[in-house]
């Protein structure tokens, strides 16, 4: 993680954002305070955000052609 002083981060903001996107989180220091700039992907990975049901249906991680939808040919169970 690269460390930036606040004045440098303000003056070179575009470079700071590019570094966060390509190299990972960047720390910014103002006196005794610290903040971390990270990409949205890194944030979602760290926060544990998972896609919702709708997102899972619209953007499956696999092809639907890979799912076996063949019916089980065995006899049904008996009932009373």
C-alpha positions in Angstrom: 0.0 0.0 0.0 1.5 3.3 -1.0 1.3 6.2 1.4 0.4 9.8 0.3 0.5 13.1 2.1 -2.8 14.9 1.8 -1.3 17.8 -0.2 0.2 15.4 -2.6 -3.0 13.4 -2.9 -4.9 16.6 -3.7 -2.4 17.8 -6.3 -2.0 14.4 -8.0 -5.6 13.1 -7.5 -5.8 11.5 -10.9 -2.6 9.5 -10.3 -3.9 8.5 -6.8 -7.1 7.1 -8.3 -5.2 5.3 -11.1 -2.9 3.7 -8.5 -5.9 2.6 -6.4 -7.5 1.0 -9.5 -4.3 -0.7 -10.7 -2.2 -1.4 -7.6 -4.7 -1.7 -4.8 -5.6 0.5 -1.8 -3.7 3.7 -1.2 -3.3 5.4 2.2 -3.6 9.2 2.6 -2.2 10.9 5.7 -3.3 14.2 7.2 -1.2 14.9 10.4 -2.2 12.0 12.7 -5.2 10.9 10.7 -5.3 8.2 8.0 -7.8 7.3 5.3 -7.7 4.6 2.7 -8.7 5.0 -0.9 -9.7 1.7 -2.6 -11.5 0.6 -5.7 -15.2 -0.4 -5.7 -14.2 -4.0 -6.4 -11.8 -4.0 -3.4 -14.5 -2.4 -1.2 -17.1 -5.0 -2.1 -14.7 -7.8 -1.6 -13.7 -6.5 1.9 -17.2 -5.6 3.0 -18.6 -9.0 2.0 -21.2 -7.5 -0.3 -22.9 -10.4 -2.2 -25.1 -10.0 -5.3 -28.8 -10.2 -4.6 -31.2 -12.8 -6.0 -32.1 -10.6 -9.0 -28.3 -10.0 -9.8 -27.6 -13.7 -9.5 -30.4 -14.5 -12.0 -29.5 -11.7 -14.5 -25.7 -12.3 -14.3 -25.1 -16.0 -13.5 -21.5 -17.1 -12.9 -22.0 -20.0 -15.2 -23.8 -20.9 -18.4 -27.4 -22.1 -17.9 -26.6 -24.8 -20.5 -24.4 -26.5 -17.9 -27.4 -27.2 -15.6 -28.8 -30.8 -15.8 -32.6 -30.5 -16.0 -33.3 -34.2 -16.9 -36.2 -35.7 -15.0 -35.4 -38.7 -12.7 -37.0 -41.7 -14.3 -37.3 -43.7 -11.1 -40.8 -44.6 -9.7 -42.5 -42.1 -7.5 -42.9 -42.8 -3.8 -46.1 -44.4 -2.5 -48.5 -42.5 -0.4 -51.7 -43.3 1.5 
